[in-house]
Amino acid sequence: MSESKVKIVTLEEVTELHEEWLDRLGGISGIRDPEVLMYAVEAQVSPYYTTIFEKAAHFGGRIVKEHAFNDGNKRTGYSCMKLFLARNGYLLRPTFAEAYPTLLRLALGTGVWGEMTYDELAKWLEVHSVPITQCEQTLDVCYKSAVKPKQTQEDDAL
């Protein structure tokens, strides 16, 4: 995916997502490391990461792994990855609760036994995402079948 086609999540949106999570579930407000946050946001357009999943992993994953905020890094990082992927045509299917064990591995840090790397996260994101167009087609089929149910054999007999 070329850089010009990538739809990013802005720094302002990242901080808004963070504050929304804190308002809902509590925690300590504030940015712990502005440099980490800046690098995370820039990962979305970095030519170094070639796939949308690598970009998402280095964007949201960096928030989680390197603790950009004082609190709520896993919630914020996951929400950022989910929003970024959605803007770029993919639905990340797992809920936060379902993704939590993966995020814990990621949050362990670098060089810690059991940690998840950014490459592993990118693969996890790809496996757990579906193209939104596929979802739209499925929803369209479901909608059409709900509006105009298939005829049954009993209907044909009438």
N, C-alpha and C positions, 0 to 999 in steps of 0.2 A: 504494500500500500504506500503510495507516494505521500510525502510530507504535506503537499498542498491539499490532499483529499482528507486528511485526518481532522476530525472534529474534536477539539479539545475541551477539557473541563478547566475553567479559569481558576486562578488562585483565589479570587473572591468566592467562587462557588465552593471550592474546597473548604475554606474557612466557614462558610455558611453551613455546609453539611456537618462540619465538626461541632459548631454551636448548636445545631438542631439536635444532634445526638446527646450533647451534654444537657440540654433543656429537658429531653425526654428521660434520660437515665442517670443524670448527675455526673459529677466528675470535676476535675480541676481544669479550669479554662486556661488558654494561652498557648503560644507557640514555644516549644522547648528549644528547637534548633531551626532558625529561619533558613539556613543554608540547605539543610536536608529537604525542607519543604520546596525551596526553589528548584533544586535538582530533580525532585519528584515531578513537579509540574513540567519542567523542561523535557523529561523523558518521553512525554507524549509526542514530541516532534523531533526527537533525536534521530539522525540518520543511522546511528549505530545500531538501533533496534529495528529490525526489518519487518517483523510481523506485528499485527495489531495486538496480539496476545503478549508479545515481548514488551511492547510499549505499555500495555496495561499493567503487566507484572512489575515493571520498573517504576511506574507511576504510583499506583496504590500500594504495591509491595514495599516500596522504599519508605512510605509513611509508616507502615506496620513495623518493618524490620529495624529501621533506624530511629524510630520514636520522634517524629517531627513535632508532635504536640505533647503537652504535659500529661494528658490523659485521653482516652478514647481513640487511640491510634488504630486498633484493629477495626473498630466500627467505622471510623472515617476512611481508612484505606480501602476497606471492602466496598463501601458505598461509592468511593471514587472509581474503583475498577468497574463496578456494575454500571455506573453512569457513563463512563468513557466507552465501554463496550457497546452499550445501547446506542449511543450517539454514532457509533461506527458500524452499526448493523448487526449486533449480536446480543442475545439475551443470555445473561449469566444466570443459570437456573437455580443453584442452591440458595437457600435462605441464609441469613447471617448465622443462625444457629447450626445449620448443616455444614457451613464452611468453617465454623469455629475451630475444630481440631487442626485444620490446615493452617489457619491463621496463627494458632499457637506455635506450631512448628516454625513458621516464618518469623515470628516475634522472638524466637530464642536468641537470635543474633548470628553473627558470622563466626565460624570456626567452632561452634558448639555442637557436640554430638547430637544427632537427630534433627538438626536444623534443615530448613527447606531453602534451596537456592532460588534465585530469580528465574533461572532456566526451568527448574522443576515447577515453579509457580506458573510460568507461561504455559507449560504443557497441561497443568491442571486446569487452567482457565479455558484452554482450547477444548479439552475433553468435556468440560461442564457447561459449554456454551453452545447455543444453536443460532443459526442465522434468523434474524427477525422475520425475514420474508417467509421462512418455513413456518414460523408461528402464525403469521398473518394468513397463510394458506390454510393451516389447520383451523384457525378461528373462523375463517370464511366457510369452510366445509361444515363446521359445527353449527354456525349461524344458519346456513342454508337448510341443514337437516332439521333444525329446530323450527324454522319458519314453514318449511314444506317437508313434512316427514315423508319418508319413503313409503310407498304403498306396500301393504302386507298382502299375503295370500287371501286373507279374509276380505280386504278391500276389493281385490280383484273378483271375488266371488259375488259381490253385491251388484 
